[in-house]
Amino acid sequence: MAKHTDSNYRVIAENRRARHDYAIEDDIECGIILHGSEVKALRTGKANIADSYAAVENGELWLVNAYIAPYKQAGVWGHEERRRRKLLVSKRELARLWAASAKDGMTLVPLVLYFNHKGLAKIKIAIAKGKKLADKRATEAKRDWDKQKRRLMKQYG
């Protein structure tokens, strides 16, 4: 991900495992509907999207199983940590996501949860296909070969 110089831009949670487990086809930026204490908890940076996924149900896009830590100062007016959160996308994008997940057998995987340059919470969702064990090994072998090639070029070039 590119570095942003804007002071409002800040990554809250990143799903580093997604690129290892899935072949990413395309990604899309979504808005996320949050309750009051969830926004405060995100500002403290305590969230996890590693075990979560997105699903299209009844014509709406949902983020399922994402963890946002409770905000202590909210007291009894806090939020559920793992509740389903609605994601905001255009109708055209929703139709494309539905077609990819339902018809093509793809998975909707969250990549990164962040505050954009305006200070709004956004999530980047990827349309991905699960990798088999052999695909993971091939990717790792290619990465190792590229690393070795760079070392050899540096040493002899």
GROMACS elastic network, one bead per residue, 0.5 to 0.9 nm:
[ bonds ]
;  ai    aj funct       b0    kb
    4     7     6  0.81133   500
    4     9     6  0.67095   500
    4    10     6  0.85422   500
    4   117     6  0.87017   500
    5     8     6  0.88285   500
    5     9     6  0.78219   500
    6     9     6  0.56262   500
    6    10     6  0.87468   500
    6   116     6  0.88517   500
    6   117     6  0.61336   500
    7    10     6  0.77511   500
    7   117     6  0.73953   500
    8   115     6  0.68567   500
    8   116     6  0.65374   500
    8   118     6  0.64758   500
    8   119     6  0.54401   500
    8   120     6  0.88842   500
    9   114     6  0.72460   500
    9   115     6  0.53180   500
    9   118     6  0.77131   500
    9   119     6  0.68303   500
   10   113     6  0.89696   500
   10   114     6  0.56265   500
   10   115     6  0.52523   500
   10   116     6  0.69430   500
   10   117     6  0.83418   500
   10   119     6  0.85897   500
   11    14     6  0.73098   500
   11    45     6  0.83872   500
   11   112     6  0.72174   500
   11   113     6  0.62199   500
   11   115     6  0.64265   500
   11   116     6  0.85940   500
   12    42     6  0.67637   500
   12    43     6  0.78124   500
   12    44     6  0.85824   500
   12    45     6  0.52539   500
   12    46     6  0.73899   500
   12    47     6  0.67806   500
   12    48     6  0.84800   500
   12   112     6  0.76570   500
   12   113     6  0.55137   500
   12   115     6  0.72952   500
   13    45     6  0.74741   500
   13    46     6  0.79050   500
   13    47     6  0.58955   500
   13    48     6  0.57487   500
   13    49     6  0.64955   500
   13    50     6  0.84800   500
   13   111     6  0.85432   500
   13   112     6  0.58098   500
   13   113     6  0.51056   500
   13   114     6  0.68665   500
   14    17     6  0.88075   500
   14    48     6  0.75302   500
   14    49     6  0.67990   500
   14    50     6  0.73840   500
   14   110     6  0.83271   500
   14   111     6  0.59320   500
   14   113     6  0.62746   500
   14   114     6  0.84945   500
   15    18     6  0.56925   500
   15    19     6  0.82017   500
   15    48     6  0.79947   500
   15    49     6  0.60643   500
   15    51     6  0.84766   500
   15   109     6  0.87419   500
   15   110     6  0.68784   500
   15   111     6  0.50135   500
   15   112     6  0.60373   500
   15   113     6  0.86553   500
   16    19     6  0.64904   500
   16    20     6  0.76346   500
   16    50     6  0.76499   500
   16   111     6  0.74116   500
   16   112     6  0.86004   500
   17    20     6  0.52612   500
   17    21     6  0.62325   500
   17    22     6  0.84470   500
   17    50     6  0.71730   500
   17   111     6  0.89155   500
   18    21     6  0.52526   500
   18    22     6  0.56670   500
   18    23     6  0.83846   500
   18    24     6  0.83548   500
   18    50     6  0.78372   500
   18   109     6  0.71611   500
   18   110     6  0.79501   500
   18   111     6  0.67142   500
   18   128     6  0.88932   500
   19    22     6  0.54006   500
   19    23     6  0.65873   500
   19    24     6  0.68485   500
   19   111     6  0.84426   500
   20    23     6  0.77789   500
   20   131     6  0.80455   500
   20   136     6  0.69325   500
   20   139     6  0.85543   500
   21   129     6  0.87295   500
   21   130     6  0.61613   500
   21   131     6  0.56715   500
   21   132     6  0.82174   500
   21   136     6  0.73409   500
   22   107     6  0.87097   500
   22   109     6  0.86153   500
   22   128     6  0.57620   500
   22   129     6  0.54490   500
   22   131     6  0.51274   500
   22   132     6  0.87663   500
   22   136     6  0.88771   500
   23   127     6  0.86865   500
   23   128     6  0.54183   500
   23   129     6  0.52365   500
   23   130     6  0.62236   500
   23   131     6  0.61772   500
   24    27     6  0.76369   500
   24   109     6  0.89899   500
   24   126     6  0.63352   500
   24   127     6  0.61461   500
   24   129     6  0.66694   500
   24   130     6  0.87776   500
   25   126     6  0.71871   500
   25   127     6  0.55932   500
   25   128     6  0.53864   500
   25   129     6  0.75027   500
   26   125     6  0.85530   500
   26   126     6  0.56496   500
   26   127     6  0.52491   500
   26   128     6  0.72015   500
   27   111     6  0.85277   500
   27   124     6  0.65674   500
   27   125     6  0.54974   500
   27   127     6  0.59382   500
   27   128     6  0.85867   500
   28    89     6  0.88231   500
   28    93     6  0.83127   500
   28   123     6  0.84037   500
   28   124     6  0.55597   500
   28   125     6  0.52915   500
   28   126     6  0.62915   500
   28   127     6  0.81532   500
   29    89     6  0.80178   500
   29   122     6  0.67686   500
   29   123     6  0.58687   500
   29   125     6  0.63173   500
   29   126     6  0.88474   500
   30    87     6  0.60805   500
   30    88     6  0.54812   500
   30    89     6  0.56488   500
   30   122     6  0.57372   500
   30   123     6  0.53272   500
   30   124     6  0.60964   500
   30   125     6  0.71181   500
   31    86     6  0.85890   500
   31    87     6  0.55890   500
   31    89     6  0.68847   500
   31   120     6  0.81360   500
   31   121     6  0.67555   500
   31   123     6  0.64076   500
   31   124     6  0.88076   500
   32    63     6  0.85009   500
   32    85     6  0.69268   500
   32    86     6  0.60723   500
   32    88     6  0.58809   500
   32   120     6  0.89803   500
   32   121     6  0.66222   500
   32   122     6  0.60651   500
   32   123     6  0.69805   500
   33    85     6  0.62785   500
   33    86     6  0.55963   500
   33    87     6  0.63186   500
   33    88     6  0.74417   500
   33   121     6  0.87390   500
   34    37     6  0.82498   500
   34    38     6  0.59706   500
   34    39     6  0.65245   500
   34    85     6  0.70948   500
   34    86     6  0.82660   500
   34   121     6  0.86512   500
   35    38     6  0.54053   500
   35    39     6  0.67900   500
   35    78     6  0.88850   500
   35    79     6  0.73355   500
   36    39     6  0.56311   500
   36    40     6  0.68798   500
   36    41     6  0.89812   500
   36    74     6  0.89449   500
   36    78     6  0.83190   500
   36    79     6  0.83932   500
   37    40     6  0.51452   500
   37    41     6  0.61581   500
   37    42     6  0.86335   500
   37    70     6  0.77112   500
   37    71     6  0.60826   500
   37    73     6  0.86103   500
   37    74     6  0.62283   500
   37    77     6  0.77588   500
   37    78     6  0.57903   500
   37    79     6  0.64226   500
   38    41     6  0.50126   500
   38    42     6  0.61252   500
   38    43     6  0.86419   500
   38    68     6  0.67277   500
   38    69     6  0.79806   500
   38    70     6  0.74944   500
   38    71     6  0.72409   500
   38    78     6  0.79309   500
   38    79     6  0.66594   500
   38    80     6  0.88855   500
   38    81     6  0.85881   500
   39    42     6  0.50691   500
   39    43     6  0.62993   500
   39    44     6  0.89027   500
   39   121     6  0.79244   500
   40    43     6  0.51010   500
   40    44     6  0.66868   500
   40    71     6  0.68187   500
   41    44     6  0.52484   500
   41    45     6  0.67208   500
   41    46     6  0.63654   500
   41    47     6  0.79179   500
   41    68     6  0.68150   500
   41    69     6  0.62829   500
   41    70     6  0.64465   500
   41    71     6  0.51158   500
   41    72     6  0.86010   500
   42    46     6  0.59140   500
   42    47     6  0.64860   500
   42    68     6  0.69302   500
   42    69     6  0.79782   500
   42    71     6  0.88892   500
   42   114     6  0.88636   500
   42   121     6  0.84735   500
   43    46     6  0.78564   500
   43   115     6  0.87423   500
   44    47     6  0.88224   500
   44    71     6  0.87157   500
   45    68     6  0.89016   500
   45    69     6  0.88455   500
   46    67     6  0.84857   500
   46    68     6  0.62923   500
   46    69     6  0.55736   500
   46    70     6  0.85823   500
   47    66     6  0.77351   500
   47    67     6  0.55067   500
   47    69     6  0.59643   500
   47   113     6  0.86147   500
   48    51     6  0.76535   500
   48    52     6  0.82727   500
   48    66     6  0.62025   500
   48    67     6  0.50634   500
   48    68     6  0.65868   500
   48    69     6  0.84781   500
   48   113     6  0.87943   500
   49    52     6  0.52022   500
   49    53     6  0.80171   500
   49    65     6  0.77293   500
   49    67     6  0.63753   500
   49    68     6  0.86661   500
   49   110     6  0.68278   500
   49   111     6  0.78939   500
   49   112     6  0.77367   500
   49   113     6  0.76907   500
   50    53     6  0.85150   500
   50    66     6  0.77016   500
   50    67     6  0.88624   500
   50   110     6  0.79481   500
   50   111     6  0.84188   500
   51    64     6  0.88958   500
   51    65     6  0.66377   500
   51    66     6  0.68675   500
   51    67     6  0.85399   500
   52    63     6  0.70813   500
   52    64     6  0.56099   500
   52    67     6  0.81050   500
   52   109     6  0.73377   500
   52   110     6  0.70136   500
   53    62     6  0.84320   500
   53    63     6  0.59875   500
   53    64     6  0.55179   500
   53    65     6  0.69647   500
   53    66     6  0.77154   500
   53   107     6  0.79613   500
   53   108     6  0.60429   500
   53   109     6  0.50138   500
   53   110     6  0.60808   500
   53   125     6  0.86869   500
   54    61     6  0.68406   500
   54    62     6  0.54790   500
   54    64     6  0.58879   500
   54    65     6  0.89160   500
   54    87     6  0.86155   500
   54   107     6  0.79636   500
   54   108     6  0.51498   500
   54   109     6  0.61315   500
   54   110     6  0.69673   500
   54   125     6  0.76135   500
   55    60     6  0.82581   500
   55    61     6  0.57503   500
   55    62     6  0.53171   500
   55    63     6  0.66354   500
   55    64     6  0.73016   500
   55    97     6  0.88984   500
   55    98     6  0.83213   500
   55   101     6  0.81078   500
   55   107     6  0.84257   500
   55   108     6  0.67626   500
   56    59     6  0.64026   500
   56    60     6  0.55271   500
   56    62     6  0.62825   500
   56    94     6  0.77965   500
   56    97     6  0.76008   500
   56    98     6  0.60097   500
   56   101     6  0.80717   500
   56   102     6  0.87685   500
   57    60     6  0.54044   500
   57    61     6  0.64059   500
   57    62     6  0.73111   500
   57    98     6  0.87907   500
   58    61     6  0.84254   500
   59    91     6  0.89088   500
   59    94     6  0.77436   500
   59    95     6  0.84756   500
   59    98     6  0.85280   500
   60    86     6  0.74010   500
   60    87     6  0.77274   500
   60    88     6  0.83478   500
   60    89     6  0.88270   500
   60    94     6  0.75194   500
   61    85     6  0.87148   500
   61    86     6  0.60430   500
   61    87     6  0.53504   500
   61    88     6  0.71167   500
   61    89     6  0.77096   500
   61    94     6  0.71167   500
   61    97     6  0.87496   500
   61    98     6  0.87929   500
   62    84     6  0.64162   500
   62    85     6  0.56405   500
   62    87     6  0.54850   500
   62    88     6  0.87525   500
   63    66     6  0.67525   500
   63    83     6  0.86790   500
   63    84     6  0.57016   500
   63    85     6  0.50962   500
   63    86     6  0.61706   500
   63    87     6  0.65281   500
   63   110     6  0.83179   500
   64    82     6  0.76351   500
   64    83     6  0.71648   500
   64    85     6  0.67697   500
   64    86     6  0.88993   500
   65    81     6  0.87565   500
   65    82     6  0.52231   500
   65    83     6  0.67072   500
   65    84     6  0.66150   500
   65    85     6  0.88164   500
   66    81     6  0.78370   500
   66    82     6  0.55916   500
   66    83     6  0.74524   500
   66    84     6  0.76426   500
   66    85     6  0.82560   500
   67    80     6  0.89352   500
   67    81     6  0.54070   500
   67    83     6  0.80253   500
   68    71     6  0.88308   500
   68    79     6  0.87601   500
   68    80     6  0.82028   500
   68    81     6  0.51370   500
   68    82     6  0.68560   500
   68    83     6  0.89895   500
   69    79     6  0.88350   500
   69    80     6  0.86848   500
   69    81     6  0.58129   500
   69    82     6  0.87941   500
   70    73     6  0.89866   500
   70    74     6  0.81808   500
   70    78     6  0.65943   500
   70    79     6  0.65804   500
   70    80     6  0.75282   500
   70    81     6  0.62985   500
   71    74     6  0.56341   500
   71    75     6  0.77063   500
   71    78     6  0.65239   500
   71    79     6  0.80073   500
   72    75     6  0.60047   500
   72    78     6  0.78867   500
   73    78     6  0.83642   500
   74    77     6  0.54272   500
   74    78     6  0.50269   500
   74    79     6  0.84915   500
   75    78     6  0.58655   500
   76    79     6  0.86601   500
   79    82     6  0.89189   500
   79    83     6  0.83343   500
   80    83     6  0.55726   500
   82    85     6  0.87504   500
   87   123     6  0.84313   500
   88    94     6  0.89667   500
   89    92     6  0.81884   500
   89    93     6  0.61896   500
   89    94     6  0.61960   500
   90    93     6  0.52668   500
   90    94     6  0.61172   500
   90    95     6  0.86475   500
   91    95     6  0.61122   500
   91    96     6  0.86016   500
   92    95     6  0.51937   500
   92    96     6  0.63249   500
   92    97     6  0.87208   500
   93    96     6  0.50170   500
   93    97     6  0.61179   500
   93    98     6  0.85211   500
   94    97     6  0.50633   500
   94    98     6  0.60349   500
   94    99     6  0.85113   500
   95    98     6  0.50770   500
   95    99     6  0.60905   500
   95   100     6  0.85736   500
   96    99     6  0.51331   500
   96   100     6  0.61598   500
   96   101     6  0.86408   500
   97   100     6  0.51256   500
   97   101     6  0.61098   500
   97   102     6  0.84087   500
   97   108     6  0.77623   500
   97   127     6  0.73934   500
   98   101     6  0.52429   500
   98   102     6  0.57635   500
   98   103     6  0.77969   500
   99   102     6  0.54034   500
   99   103     6  0.53109   500
   99   104     6  0.67921   500
   99   105     6  0.88666   500
   99   106     6  0.89555   500
  100   103     6  0.57940   500
  100   105     6  0.65752   500
  100   106     6  0.55738   500
  100   107     6  0.78138   500
  100   108     6  0.86497   500
  100   127     6  0.72926   500
  100   128     6  0.89931   500
  101   104     6  0.59489   500
  101   105     6  0.52354   500
  101   107     6  0.56236   500
  101   108     6  0.69255   500
  101   127     6  0.78764   500
  101   128     6  0.89836   500
  102   105     6  0.58293   500
  102   106     6  0.73902   500
  102   107     6  0.89238   500
  103   106     6  0.80113   500
  105   129     6  0.75672   500
  106   127     6  0.63983   500
  106   128     6  0.55530   500
  106   129     6  0.50343   500
  106   130     6  0.77275   500
  107   126     6  0.79872   500
  107   127     6  0.58852   500
  107   128     6  0.52176   500
  107   129     6  0.59778   500
  107   130     6  0.74759   500
  108   125     6  0.63430   500
  108   126     6  0.56216   500
  108   128     6  0.62696   500
  108   129     6  0.87256   500
  109   124     6  0.86095   500
  109   125     6  0.55628   500
  109   126     6  0.51528   500
  109   127     6  0.65899   500
  109   128     6  0.68288   500
  110   113     6  0.77845   500
  110   123     6  0.69279   500
  110   124     6  0.58672   500
  110   126     6  0.60547   500
  110   127     6  0.89740   500
  111   123     6  0.74441   500
  111   124     6  0.55161   500
  111   125     6  0.57864   500
  111   126     6  0.65021   500
  112   122     6  0.84079   500
  112   123     6  0.57412   500
  112   124     6  0.53682   500
  112   125     6  0.76235   500
  113   121     6  0.72286   500
  113   122     6  0.59226   500
  113   124     6  0.65537   500
  114   119     6  0.89433   500
  114   120     6  0.81316   500
  114   121     6  0.56786   500
  114   122     6  0.54691   500
  114   123     6  0.62743   500
  114   124     6  0.84201   500
  115   118     6  0.75816   500
  115   119     6  0.51634   500
  115   120     6  0.51491   500
  115   122     6  0.59767   500
  115   123     6  0.85842   500
  116   119     6  0.52297   500
  116   120     6  0.55068   500
  116   121     6  0.64822   500
  116   122     6  0.66418   500
  117   120     6  0.75119   500
  118   121     6  0.89826   500
  131   134     6  0.79510   500
  131   135     6  0.57161   500
  131   136     6  0.63863   500
  132   135     6  0.52298   500
  132   136     6  0.64565   500
  132   137     6  0.88315   500
  133   136     6  0.51392   500
  133   137     6  0.63084   500
  133   138     6  0.86934   500
  134   137     6  0.50616   500
  134   138     6  0.61436   500
  134   139     6  0.86363   500
  135   138     6  0.50452   500
  135   139     6  0.61781   500
  135   140     6  0.85978   500
  136   139     6  0.51705   500
  136   140     6  0.62138   500
  136   141     6  0.86229   500
  137   140     6  0.50663   500
  137   141     6  0.60575   500
  137   142     6  0.85660   500
  138   141     6  0.50531   500
  138   142     6  0.61326   500
  138   143     6  0.85692   500
  139   142     6  0.51693   500
  139   143     6  0.61914   500
  139   144     6  0.86654   500
  140   143     6  0.50624   500
  140   144     6  0.61693   500
  140   145     6  0.85992   500
  141   144     6  0.50913   500
  141   145     6  0.61161   500
  141   146     6  0.85957   500
  142   145     6  0.50801   500
  142   146     6  0.61374   500
  142   147     6  0.85936   500
  143   146     6  0.51703   500
  143   147     6  0.62381   500
  143   148     6  0.87015   500
  144   147     6  0.50763   500
  144   148     6  0.61870   500
  144   149     6  0.85461   500
  145   148     6  0.50473   500
  145   149     6  0.60052   500
  145   150     6  0.86088   500
  146   150     6  0.62374   500
  146   151     6  0.87059   500
  147   150     6  0.52337   500
  147   151     6  0.64079   500
  147   152     6  0.88212   500
  148   151     6  0.50664   500
  148   152     6  0.62395   500
  148   153     6  0.86447   500
  149   152     6  0.51351   500
  149   153     6  0.61449   500
  149   154     6  0.85402   500
  150   153     6  0.51206   500
  150   154     6  0.60996   500
  150   155     6  0.85463   500
  151   154     6  0.51159   500
  151   155     6  0.60872   500
  151   156     6  0.86412   500
  152   155     6  0.50014   500
  152   156     6  0.59693   500
  152   157     6  0.75008   500
  153   156     6  0.53801   500
  154   157     6  0.54557   500
